[in-house]
C-alpha cells in the first residue's frame, strides 16, 4: 500500500495470469490461464466503443483495468488509497470534469457515496456502479473471466 503504487493488481488479467502460473507451478499443478485470449477479445469488443469516453471515479482503483484495455484514465475524486482530496483539488476536479464533459461518476459499493453523488449532481451526470471487489457477488464469486467481463459491462454502461 505504498502511496504511489496501485495495490489493485487483480484488475490486470496479464498480472492475474502471471500470478496464477507462479502459484500453480509452486503447487506442482499444471499451469492454466485464468484469462484466455478469447476472453480478452470478447472484453475488448465490448469496450471498443467507449475507449475514448471521459468519466470520474470514486478513487483510481481501476487503473490496471484501464491500462490493460487501453481506456482513458478517469478523473478521481479521491486518491489511490481512497483518501479525500482538499477543497481546492475538488474545485479543480469539477472544472476539469466539465471541460472534458464526463459521462458519469462511478460509485464503488464498498465506499461511501456522498462525495461521488455530490460530484455527479454538480456535473449533472448520472452515477454508475463499478464493483471492483465483486461485492455484489456475495459468497458466489464468479470466474475471473466473468468478473472482468462484468467490470467491462459496468464500465461501458456509463456511456449509454
N, C-alpha and C positions, 0 to 999 in steps of 0.2 A: 504494500500500500504506500509506495513512495509517492510524493506529491507530483512528480512528472511522469510516472509510469502508469499506464492504464492497466488495472488489475483484471479487466473483463475478458480474459484471453479465450474463454469458451465461446465467444461470439465470432471467432475466426475458424471456419471449417478447416483451413490449412493447418492451423496450430492444433485443432482437435484431432485431425488425422495423425499428426506427428506424435502427440501425446498418447493416442491410442496404440500406435505402433510400439512406442517405447514401453508402455505398460504391459501390453500383451507379450512382447518379447521377453520382458523380465519375468513373466509368469510362465514362460515356456508354452504359450498358446500361439497358434498361427495368427499372424497379423492380418487385420482386415480394416478397410476404411470405414469410418463412421459417417463420412460424407462422400458419396461417389461422384464421378464426373457427370453421370446422368442427373443427379440431384442438383449439381452446380448449373447445368444447362437449364433445367426447369426453373430454378430460382432466378437465374439471370434473365430468362424470358419474362418472368413476372415483373421484375424490377426495371427492365429496359425502358418502358415509357416514363418512368419517374426519376431517372438518373440525374436530371438537372433541376429537380424540384427543391425549393427552399422551405425550410421548416425550423421549428425550435424544439428543443428537448429539455426535459427537466434537468438532467445532467448528462454529460458527454459519455455515458457508459456504452453507447453503441458504436464507438469509434472503430473497433476491429471489424464489426459487421459492415460499416460504411466503407472502410478501406477494402475489404475483401471483395465487395461487389461494385466498387468504383462509383459510389454515390457521393453526392455533395455532403460535406460536413455541415451539420446544422448548427445554429446558434444555440448556446446553452445558458439556461437560467442559473444553474449552479455549477460549481467547479467539478473536476473529475471525481472527487470524493463525496460530492453531494453537499458541500458547504455553500451557504448562501453568499452571493456577491453583494457588495455595498450599493447604496442608493445611486451614486454616480454611474457605476457599472450597469445597473438595471436601466437607468435612463438611456445610456448609450446603446444598450442591447435592444431596447424597444425601437429606438431611432433607426438602428441598422435593420431590424426586422421589417419595419415599414418600408424602408428603401428597397429591400430585397423582395417585398411582397410575399412573405411566408404564407404557406397554405394552411398550416395548422400548428398546434402546440401538442407535442407528445407528452402523455402522462404515464408514469410507471406505477402500477398498482401498489408497490411496496413503499412508495414515497407519499408524503402529504401532497395534496393537490392545490393548496391555497395559492401559492405563488404562480403555479402554472395556469390556474384558472384566471387569476388576475391578469397575467400577461395575455392570455387569449382574449379576454374581454377588452383590454386596452387596444389590442390589434384588430378586433372584430373578426377573429378567425375561430374555427371550431377546435376543440380538443380531440385527440385520438389516443387510444391506448397503445402502448408498446410494452410488452411483457417480457423483459429480458431475463427474468428469473423464473419464468413459467409458473408464476403464482396461480394463475387461473387453472392450471392443470391439476392442482391439488396433489393427491397421492398417486395419480395415474400419469406419470411422466411419459411424454411421447418419445419416439425415437429421435435421435439427434437430427436426422434429415427432416422429419416432420416439424421439429422445433424450429429449425432455421427457416423452413418454408412458411411457417406460421408467422414468424417475425417479418419475413418479406411481405406477407399478405397484410399484416398490420401496417407496415411502413407504406406500402402502396396505397392503402385506404386513405391516407392523409391527402392524397392528390386527386380524389374523385369528387 
